[in-house]
């Protein structure tokens, strides 16, 4: 394995796992003192282990901020530590040694629109055995891969077909977005040449990283959407804000359809719908828990997403 850090597989083989696990504890707990409490050792021992690991790798692994954050090299080792922990838990379960009977935790990054429309239904398809608990991290589909790269999650729904190092990628389908507005809003603001009117009309945006509405406006020849913006950072709230007439927006098809049928929304540019491809990326681990979740997600995507 090689990458931007330059570390090789041979180097990984020489890394003491207690030092790698300590690095993970510091990142998860946020401070050396908190990591020491979690590991039941002294803060001095934690500091010595991290320092020894940095000397062994020849790299700074942590930024001594509050909370502590891993460097790019540190993120590689954090991901390694989480993968080792995952394999250990799977092995204990197969050997019948998970005496506490605790369920296996699976962490997944998923975009808000998938979470609000089809993804939770996918999780209900996961068999009851082995017992699983899900830790979902909501993140824009353009940024979920970052959480994979940092080792924060084991899998992600992402818009990128390029696999994160150490991960596999599977195409899920396409989420369609419809340019919509409240009928009264469309009559007031969008009744005429769309190319001229759209940039002046108020727009609903998910958050300050959301470039989707701007991208739609650029297709019509503008630099972006208008400056009158309403920021609504939930998928359900976003669709409801557009239906209420606060502004226009690109609404996921599954959310738009009932609102269109009920007359609360209209498509003001029905020929300009936008399809966003979605992919499932996950760690390259022979993990029964992760494989079970992946199959359930793929099955739900085949039914709910456009192919």
ChimeraX attribute file (.defattr): number of C-alpha atoms within 10 A of each C-alpha:
attribute: neighborCount
match mode: 1-to-1
recipient: residues
	/A:1	11
	/A:2	9
	/A:3	10
	/A:4	8
	/A:5	12
	/A:6	9
	/A:7	17
	/A:8	11
	/A:9	9
	/A:10	9
	/A:11	12
	/A:12	14
	/A:13	9
	/A:14	10
	/A:15	14
	/A:16	13
	/A:17	15
	/A:18	14
	/A:19	20
	/A:20	21
	/A:21	21
	/A:22	25
	/A:23	28
	/A:24	24
	/A:25	22
	/A:26	26
	/A:27	22
	/A:28	16
	/A:29	16
	/A:30	17
	/A:31	18
	/A:32	24
	/A:33	17
	/A:34	18
	/A:35	23
	/A:36	20
	/A:37	14
	/A:38	13
	/A:39	15
	/A:40	10
	/A:41	12
	/A:42	15
	/A:43	17
	/A:44	11
	/A:45	13
	/A:46	25
	/A:47	19
	/A:48	14
	/A:49	19
	/A:50	23
	/A:51	18
	/A:52	14
	/A:53	24
	/A:54	18
	/A:55	12
	/A:56	13
	/A:57	17
	/A:58	10
	/A:59	16
	/A:60	16
	/A:61	23
	/A:62	20
	/A:63	13
	/A:64	13
	/A:65	10
	/A:66	8
	/A:67	13
	/A:68	16
	/A:69	18
	/A:70	21
	/A:71	16
	/A:72	17
	/A:73	20
	/A:74	25
	/A:75	23
	/A:76	21
	/A:77	24
	/A:78	27
	/A:79	22
	/A:80	20
	/A:81	21
	/A:82	18
	/A:83	18
	/A:84	16
	/A:85	13
	/A:86	20
	/A:87	15
	/A:88	13
	/A:89	18
	/A:90	19
	/A:91	15
	/A:92	12
	/A:93	17
	/A:94	11
	/A:95	9
	/A:96	10
	/A:97	12
	/A:98	15
	/A:99	8
	/A:100	6
	/A:101	10
	/A:102	11
	/A:103	15
	/A:104	18
	/A:105	16
	/A:106	17
	/A:107	18
	/A:108	23
	/A:109	28
	/A:110	23
	/A:111	23
	/A:112	19
	/A:113	22
	/A:114	21
	/A:115	19
	/A:116	16
	/A:117	17
	/A:118	17
	/A:119	20
	/A:120	13
	/A:121	16
	/A:122	19
	/A:123	16
	/A:124	13
	/A:125	15
	/A:126	18
	/A:127	13
	/A:128	8
	/A:129	9
	/A:130	13
	/A:131	13
	/A:132	18
	/A:133	12
	/A:134	13
	/A:135	12
	/A:136	16
	/A:137	18
	/A:138	17
	/A:139	20
	/A:140	21
	/A:141	23
	/A:142	15
	/A:143	19
	/A:144	24
	/A:145	27
	/A:146	17
	/A:147	17
	/A:148	26
	/A:149	21
	/A:150	21
	/A:151	21
	/A:152	18
	/A:153	23
	/A:154	25
	/A:155	28
	/A:156	29
	/A:157	29
	/A:158	28
	/A:159	22
	/A:160	19
	/A:161	15
	/A:162	13
	/A:163	19
	/A:164	17
	/A:165	14
	/A:166	16
	/A:167	17
	/A:168	16
	/A:169	20
	/A:170	15
	/A:171	19
	/A:172	23
	/A:173	20
	/A:174	19
	/A:175	20
	/A:176	17
	/A:177	20
	/A:178	24
	/A:179	23
	/A:180	28
	/A:181	32
	/A:182	26
	/A:183	19
	/A:184	15
	/A:185	22
	/A:186	20
	/A:187	12
	/A:188	11
	/A:189	18
	/A:190	22
	/A:191	12
	/A:192	12
	/A:193	8
	/A:194	14
	/A:195	15
	/A:196	13
	/A:197	13
	/A:198	21
	/A:199	22
	/A:200	14
	/A:201	20
	/A:202	20
	/A:203	25
	/A:204	25
	/A:205	25
	/A:206	22
	/A:207	14
	/A:208	9
	/A:209	10
	/A:210	14
	/A:211	13
	/A:212	17
	/A:213	19
	/A:214	18
	/A:215	16
	/A:216	19
	/A:217	18
	/A:218	15
	/A:219	12
	/A:220	15
	/A:221	11
	/A:222	16
	/A:223	12
	/A:224	18
	/A:225	25
	/A:226	18
	/A:227	11
	/A:228	12
	/A:229	17
	/A:230	18
	/A:231	15
	/A:232	18
	/A:233	15
	/A:234	14
	/A:235	20
	/A:236	15
	/A:237	13
	/A:238	24
	/A:239	24
	/A:240	20
	/A:241	22
	/A:242	26
	/A:243	26
	/A:244	17
	/A:245	19
	/A:246	19
	/A:247	23
	/A:248	33
	/A:249	27
	/A:250	24
	/A:251	27
	/A:252	24
	/A:253	20
	/A:254	19
	/A:255	18
	/A:256	24
	/A:257	15
	/A:258	12
	/A:259	18
	/A:260	18
	/A:261	10
	/A:262	10
	/A:263	12
	/A:264	19
	/A:265	28
	/A:266	24
	/A:267	20
	/A:268	19
	/A:269	13
	/A:270	10
	/A:271	9
	/A:272	14
	/A:273	17
	/A:274	19
	/A:275	15
	/A:276	14
	/A:277	19
	/A:278	24
	/A:279	23
	/A:280	26
	/A:281	29
	/A:282	24
	/A:283	23
	/A:284	15
	/A:285	16
	/A:286	11
	/A:287	16
	/A:288	14
	/A:289	19
	/A:290	22
	/A:291	13
	/A:292	17
	/A:293	22
	/A:294	19
	/A:295	14
	/A:296	18
	/A:297	23
	/A:298	18
	/A:299	14
	/A:300	19
	/A:301	25
	/A:302	14
	/A:303	11
	/A:304	19
	/A:305	19
	/A:306	14
	/A:307	12
